[in-house]
């Protein structure tokens, strides 16, 4: 009887120790605000992607209408 009690106690203790590590931490939301300007001539708008800076730029001539962070993949796993 004493062995069964110890076995049950140790099983409960092990289960408690394992299950307490399963808790999740809340993710804090971050606000990512991108300002976009309306183009004067839509036919002159172009999109440029910087692979080294991992940014995408929407340009109208020399004027930046919008810039945002992006992920462009890797050579071994290219972005489709």
C-alpha positions as CSV (number, residue, x, y, z in Angstrom):
1,X,0.0,0.0,0.0
2,X,2.8,2.3,0.9
3,X,4.6,1.7,-2.5
4,X,1.4,2.4,-4.4
5,X,1.0,5.7,-2.5
6,X,4.6,6.7,-3.2
7,X,4.2,5.8,-6.9
8,X,1.0,7.8,-7.2
9,X,2.6,10.8,-5.4
10,X,5.7,10.7,-7.6
11,X,3.6,10.3,-10.8
12,X,1.5,13.3,-9.8
13,X,4.6,15.3,-8.9
14,X,6.3,14.5,-12.3
15,X,3.1,15.4,-14.2
16,X,2.8,18.7,-12.3
17,X,6.5,19.5,-13.1
18,X,6.1,18.6,-16.8
19,X,2.8,20.4,-17.3
20,X,3.8,23.7,-15.6
21,X,6.4,24.2,-18.4
22,X,3.6,24.1,-21.0
23,X,2.3,27.5,-20.3
24,X,2.4,30.1,-23.1
25,X,3.5,33.6,-22.7
26,X,1.3,36.3,-24.2
27,X,2.8,38.0,-27.3
28,X,2.9,41.7,-27.1
29,X,1.5,43.3,-30.2
30,X,3.6,45.9,-31.9
31,X,2.1,48.6,-34.0
32,X,3.7,48.9,-37.4
33,X,2.6,52.1,-39.1
34,X,3.5,52.7,-42.7
35,X,2.8,56.1,-44.3
36,X,1.8,56.0,-48.0
37,X,1.5,59.1,-50.1
38,X,-0.8,59.4,-53.2
39,X,1.1,59.8,-56.4
40,X,0.8,62.8,-58.6
41,X,1.3,60.7,-61.8
42,X,0.3,57.1,-61.3
43,X,2.0,56.1,-64.6
44,X,5.4,57.0,-63.2
45,X,5.1,54.9,-60.1
46,X,7.6,52.0,-59.7
47,X,8.4,49.5,-57.0
48,X,11.9,48.8,-55.9
49,X,13.0,46.0,-53.6
50,X,16.3,46.2,-51.7
51,X,17.6,42.7,-51.0
52,X,20.3,43.8,-48.7
53,X,18.1,46.1,-46.6
54,X,15.0,43.8,-46.8
55,X,12.8,46.8,-47.7
56,X,10.3,47.5,-50.5
57,X,10.0,51.0,-51.8
58,X,7.2,52.6,-53.9
59,X,8.7,55.4,-55.8
60,X,7.4,58.2,-58.1
61,X,10.6,59.5,-59.7
62,X,12.8,60.4,-56.8
63,X,9.9,60.8,-54.4
64,X,9.3,57.9,-52.0
65,X,5.6,57.2,-51.7
66,X,6.0,54.3,-49.3
67,X,8.7,52.2,-47.7
68,X,8.1,49.1,-45.7
69,X,10.0,46.1,-44.3
70,X,9.7,42.9,-46.3
71,X,11.1,39.4,-46.4
72,X,12.7,38.4,-49.7
73,X,13.8,34.8,-48.9
74,X,17.2,33.2,-49.4
75,X,19.0,31.7,-52.5
76,X,18.3,28.2,-51.2
77,X,14.7,29.0,-50.4
78,X,13.6,31.7,-52.9
79,X,10.4,33.6,-52.4
80,X,7.8,32.3,-54.9
